[in-house]
């Protein structure tokens, strides 16, 4: 009896691909059963996980958070490999949100009495859309929010049609319903800002944060119904002290040298749709899948696990690139087309040493607070881009950015997030353009406060700057910047997926279905499981996350393990 090992090739050395490889390689006796290979088009492992350094601090260019530590497999691995503590400073955002200051364009510091009600409104509307705020949980004060959200959902549904309701239209209807129900005094001392404009601006700030969470350029494209299917783990959200890459390296550490091949970009996947081919004791007489690489080489395989991003798949079917031959079935291409895939980029900026950019040197003076602090967790409320009162020096690509903050308390490295059109624009800007644009924006917001080393003579307050000299004193400058470029990177073409209006969780399930399929929509019995799909965009309830990618890699590895447990792998 001659053993013929099935060859499994995994395309992509990110979280999904390396999880699948780890599982297949470490499963009982599987080393003797499979010929395993991981091919990666880039020069590094990790995919959309990319830990780096900037200004002496450890930062994340891609995936950043463990979204809930209760039951998270990522958190479990991080604990096991002792990655949650580090002697080197890291991007941890340690409690800064509790000390956030909210400033409206023009330098008007907003009192919590203005900000907090809108924040509470937004959060409760999102809780309602996610199914967390319901009749059972709506007790006390929450009952009024539940009624408001239910009314907003009903009105928005009637306007857009139940099957086309977006998170964006629901949220805006919620704000409109809230403002109609409340009669409040007009604000004073905020220049051209009225209470209504401030409420809309604060609400918009939270919408922009939501865009970064989902990657949707416009929340009007984010499906309302699917929001209640999305699941998060309980517990706090944390970052990984030794870097997200430590998780990837742990998964890869069990694999022998040479199993992961870098710089091997697949440009074409040939597979067999012919169902008439028989099996020879559980394995095809010839390997049914052929991979063509950009260097002209070819590799054959029995099974291929495709873990490329949804952005790459969208590009493949949109441009008719011939990446799959024969082309993917309509059930797959329609799901790929309907699902959303957005661009989220991070911008890191180091404060200039000339302006106190060393560690612990910036001092923020808040009303009734004379203690020394670093650059604050700044929440920015912008005028509408169409407003005549907007500050012309603020570039358009900054206007839907919600926050600017140090990556840990008193760090000289600041971080801001960009989504969609602005994120793509950021990728093409020169460093000097970015520094000038961000400096102009920050100076506009902090023009009534003093930011310089050792100063204790001014307070953050409403009103106009006393002089041009004062304005120049307050200008915040940066010495260097670092940005991610996920949108134009040909290996990703974006950041993560979302369920768009017109799509549904069914499309995420369709993404996960292996090929070929027979006429009854079941995996074909001849040359089965030729192409399997993994990645965050193939998980119905944990899409857009690293743990979703992890679960999908396990799913496809287990699918193959179960297949060979049932069918056997020996040839006569």
N, C-alpha and C positions, 0 to 999 in steps of 0.2 A: 504494500500500500504506500503510495507516494502522497505526501502532504503538499497540497497546493495552497499557499497562503493567499487569502484575499488581500488586495492592496487597497488601503483607505488613504485618500489624499484630502487634507484639510486646507482649504484656501483661506488664508488670513491668520495671522498670529496675534490677534487681539484677545479679549476676554473670552468670547464664545469659542474661538478656534482652539485656544490653549486649554480651556476647560474640557473640551471634547477630547483633545489629545491626551490630557492627563488621565481622564477617566478610562479611555480605551487602553492606554499603556499600563495602567496600574490595576485594571480589573484582573481577577484571578485567572492566571495562566494565559491571559490574552497576548502576552509577549510572543508566545509560541503559535498563536492563531493568526495574527494579522501582520502584514507589512505596512507600517504606518509612516506617513510623511506629512509635514506641514510646510506649505509654500507661502511665502510672504513677499508681496511686491515691493515693500519698502526696505529700508536699511536698518530697521530696528523692530523689536517686538513691542506689543502693547496696543497697537491700533489707536483708538481714540482715547487711550490712556497714555499720557506723556508727561512724566514728572521731570522737572528741570530746575535750574537755579537762576536767580536774578537778585542782584544787590546783596549777595551773601545769604539769601533766604531760599528755602526749598519751596517751589511753587508747582502748581498743576496747570499745564497748558490745555488739558482736556478734562476728563472726568475728575470731579473734585470731592463730592460728598458720598458718604455712606448714608443712604436715605432711610434712617431708622435702624437702630441697632438690635431691636428685638426680633430674633429669628433670621437676621440677615446672614447669608453664607459668607459675604465679603467681610463682615465684622468678625465672624468666627475665625476666618483665616488670619485676619489682621491680629487678633488676639493670640492665636497659636504661634505666629512667627514674631511676636513682640514688636509690631510695627506702630503701635498706638502711642509710643513715647519716643522722644528724640532729644539729643543734646543740641542739635542744630535748629535754629528758628524755622518754623514752617508756616504755610498758609493755613491758619486755623480759625480766623475770625472769632476770636475768643470772647464772646459776650458783647461785642461792640454794638449789636443791634439794640441792646437794652439802653444804651446811651446815645442813640441816634439823635441827631438834630435835623429838623426839617426846615429848609429855607426856600422861599419862593424867589423866582427870578427877579433880580433887582436888589437882592440882599436882605429880604424881609424874613426875619426869624419868626416861625409860626409856633404859637403856643399850643401845647398839647390839647387844650380845649377845642381847638379848631381841627387838629390832625386826628386825634384819637377816635372821634365818632365816625369819621369816614373810613378809617382803618378797620374799625369794628364792623362797619357795614360791609366793606369789601370782603373781609374774612368770613363773615356769616353767609354772604351770598355764595362764596366758593364752597363753604361747608354744605350748603343746601344742594348745590349742583353735584357734589360728590356723594350725596346721600347720607352725610353725617349729621346734618341738621334736619330732623324729621319730627313727626308728631310725638314720637316716644322720647326724644331728647330735648324737645323745645319746652323747657320749663322756665318759669320766671321771666326774666328779661328776654330770653331767647324766643319766647312765644311770639313777641311782636316782630322779631326778625324773620321767623318762620312764615308768618302771615304775609309780610312784605315780599319775601322771596317767592312764595307760592303765587302771589298776584303778579309779580314781575314775570315769572315763567309762563303764566297763562297768557298774559298780554303779548309777550314776545313770541310765543308759539303761534298765536292767532295771526300775528303780523307776518311771520316768516314761513309758517307751515311746520307741523310737528316734526317732519322728517328732515328739516333743514335748519333747525334752531342751532344757533352758535352760542358759545360762551360769551363772545363779545356783545351780541345783541341782548342776551339775558342780563349781563352786568350793567349795561347802559340803561336798560329798562329799570333795573333795580335802583340805580342812582336817581333816575327821573322820578320814580315812585316815592323815594325817600324825600327828595327835595319838595315835592308837592305836599307831602304830609307834615313838613316841618316849617314853622315860621320862626325865624331867628333874627336877632339884631344884626345890622350891618357891621362889618369889621372896620376898624379905624387904624390909621397909621401904616397902611400897606400899599400906598401909592395908587396905581391904577387897578389893583386887585380888589374885586368885590368878593363877598362871601361866596356867592354862587360860582364865580370863576375859580376861587381857591379850592372849593370842594371838588370841582371838576378836575382841577390840576392835581390835587392829592389823589383822587381816584385814578387819574391817568398814570400817576407814578406807580401805583400798585398794579395797574394793568401792565405796565412795562416790565415790572418784576415778574409777573405771570408769564409774559412772553419769553423771558429767559428760562423759566422752568419748563416750558413746553416746546420751545424753539419755533413757535408759530409767529410769523412776521406780523400778522394781524389776527387778533382774537376773534374776528368775524369769520375766520376760516377754521376755527377750532370747534369740533363737534360737541354739542351739549350732552347728548345721550351717553356718549362713551365715557364722559368724565366720571360717572358713578361706577364704572367697571375698573377703573385704574386703582391699583392697590399700593399702599406704602406700608412698610414695617413700622410697628410701634416704637416708641422711644425717641431719644434725641438724634438729630442729624449731626454727624461729625466728619472731620477730615482725618486723613491718615498721616500721622506725624512723620513717618519714614517714607512717605510718598505712596501714591496708588500703584506705582510701578513695582513696589515690593510684593504686591499680591500677584502680579503677572510673573515676576521672577520666581516666586514660590511655586506657581503652577508649572512653570517650565523647567524647574530644577530637577524634576524626576526624569525628564526626557534625556536620552543619550545624545552625545555630541553628533551633529550631522542630521538629526531628525528634523530640525527646523532649518529650512533653506531660505536665506534672505536674498533680496534682489531678484526674486523669481515672479515676475508679474504675468498672470494668466490673461491672455487676450481672446481665447476662444475655448469653449467647452463643447465637444462633440459627444452626443449621447444617442442611445438607440431607442426609438419609439416602436420598433417592430415587436409585437407581442407573440409572434409565432415561434420565436426561438425557445428551445426547451432548456431545461436545466440538466446538468450531469451531476447527479447526486448532490445537489444543493449549490453548485457553482457553475458559472458559465464557462464554456470551452475557451472563450477569449474574453479579454477584459472589455466591457462595453463602453467605457468612457475614455476619451482621449483629451488631454489638456495640451493646448498650444501656448507656448510662452513667447514673450516679446523678443527673446534672443533667437527664436527659430526652433528651439528644441521642443520635443513632444514627450509626454509621459502618459502611459495608460493606467487605468485604475478600474477596480470593481465598483468602488463607491467614492463619491466626492462630497464632502461637506462644504457648502458655500457659505462663507460668513462675511462676505463683502457688505458694505453699507447699503441701505435703501437708496441713497443718493447715486451710488454706482449702478445699481439695478435700474433706477429711473433713467439714467443717462443711456444705458445699454438698449433699453426698449424704445426710448425716444429717438435716438439717433440711428436706430436699426443697425447697430454696430456689428451684428453677427456674433456677439459674445456667446450666444447659445445656438447650437445647430443640432437638430432642428430647433426652431424658435420655441420659447416657453409657451405653454397652453394659455388660452385666453383667461382662464380662471386665475392664473398667476399674474399675467400682465395687467389685467384690470385692477387687481388688488394693489399692485405696485403703483399704478397710475393714481388711484384714488387716495391712498394714504399720503399724509403730509410728511415732509422731511425738511427741516429748517436749518439755518446757519446761526450758531451762537459762537461769538468770539470773546476772548478775554483780553483786556489791555492792562498791562502792568506798567507803572510809571514810578521812577525813583525821584524823590524830592531833591532838588538841587542843594548841595552843601552850602552854597552861598545864602540860602534861605532856611538854614537850620535842618538840612536834610540828613544829618547824622542820626543814629538811633537815639530815641528819647529826647530829641532837641526841639521838636515843635511844641508850642504851647498854645492851647486853645482856651480862651477865656469866655465863659458862658455867663449869662446873667445870674447873679447871686452865687457865683462859683469861681473862686480865685485859685483853685488848685491847678497844678501843672498837669497838662494832658497833651497827648500827641494829636495829630490830625484827627478830626472827628469822623464818626460814621455819618457821612453826609447824605441825606435824602434830598433830592432836587425836584422842585415843582416848577415846571416850565410853562410859559405862555404857549398858547396854540401856535403852530408854525405859521398860521395865517394872520395872527394878531398883529395889529399895527403897533402895539406897545412892546413887542418882543425886542430884545437887544440884538442888533444886527451883527455884532461881532461874534455871537455864538453860532458856530457852524451847524448846518442842518443835521449832520450825522450825530450830534450830541443831544439833540432835543428829545429823543425817546430813551435816553439813558437815565435810569432811576437813581443810581447810587454811585458814590465814590468813597472808598474807605481803605484804611490800612489793613494789610493782610493779618496782622495781629496788633494788639495794643502797643502804640508808640512805634510801630515799624515805619521806616522811611519809604517803604514800598506800598504804593496805593494800587487799588484794583477797581476796574469798572467793567461792566458787561455790555455787550452789544448784540443785537439780534436782527436777523433779516436783512433788509436793504442797507441799513447802517453798518451791520457787521461785514457785509461784502465791500462796502465803500472803504471801511477801515483797512481792509487787506491791501488796497491799492494806494493808500496814502503814504507819503514819505514820513519818516520820523519827525522831521522838523514841522511838517504840517500838523501832525498829531499833537506835538508839544504846544504849538501856538494855539491850536483850537481848544485843547483842554485847559490851558492856562487862561485863555480869555473867558472861558465858561466859569471856571472856579473863581476868578477874580470878580466876575459879575455877582456871583452868589455870596462871596465873602467880603464884599466891598465895605461893609459896615462893621467889620471885625478886624482885629489885629493879629497877624500871624508872623511872629518873628521871635527869634531865640531870646529868652530872658525877659520878654516884655510883660509888664503888669499894669499898664496905664490905660488900657481901653477895654471896653466890654462889647459883646455882640448885642446889637440893638436895632430897632427900626429907625428909619430916618435917612437923611442923605449924608454922603461923605463930606467932610469939612473942606477938603481941598484936593486938588489934583495930586499934590505931594503925598497926601494920605492914601489916595487910591493906588499910587505907584508903590508905596510901602507895603500895601496889602497884597500885591501881586504874588501869586504862588507860581514858582518855576520848577521845572523838572530837568534833570540832567540826562536821562535816557529812558527809553521805552522798550517794551517787548510785547508783541501781539501774536495771538494764534491766527492761523489762516486755514481753517477747516473748509471754508466754502470753495476755494480754488484748488485745494490739494486733490489731484486726480484720483488718489486712492480712497477718498472719502466723499468729496463733493457735498459736504454738509456735516451736521453735528449729530442730531438724533431725530427720531420719528415722533409723530403725533397723529391722532385720528382726526382727519379733516372732515369738514362738512361734506356729506355725500359718501363718506366712508363709514366703516363700523368695525367693531371687534371681529366680525366675521372675516374681514380682509386680513387681519393679523393672523388668524387661524389659517387662512389660505396661503399666507406667506410661508407657513411652517410645513405645508404638505410636501412630501417627497415625490420625486418623479422617477419613472413614468407612472401614470395612472391608467387604469383600464376604463372601459365605458361606464362602469358602475361607480366611478370616482374613487376606487380603491387602488392602492399601489399595485402595479402590474405584477403578475406572477412570473413573467419572464424577465430575466435580468433585473430583479427588483432592487429598489432603493439605490438607483444609480446616482441620482443627485438629491442630496438632503440640504436643507436650509436652516441656518442658525444665525443668531444675532439679535440685538434688542428689538428690532422691528418684526420679529417673529413670535413675540410673547404677548398674549392677549391682555394680561393684567399688569405686567411689569415692563412694558415697552419704555424706551428712552433711558433705561438705567443699566448700570453695570451688572447688578444682580439679575436683571432680566436677561442680559447676554449670557451670564453664567448659567442660569437655569436652562436656556436654550441649548447651550453646548452639552450640558448633561443629558438633556432630552434626546438629542440626536445620537450621542454616544450610546445611550441605553437602547435606542431603537435598533442600532446595529448589533449590539450585544444580544438583545432578545431575539433578533432575526437568526443569528447563527446558533443560538441555543436551541431554537426550534428546527432549523433546517439542517444543521450540521455543516462541516467545512471540508470534509475529506472527499477526494476523488479516487476512483479505482485506477 
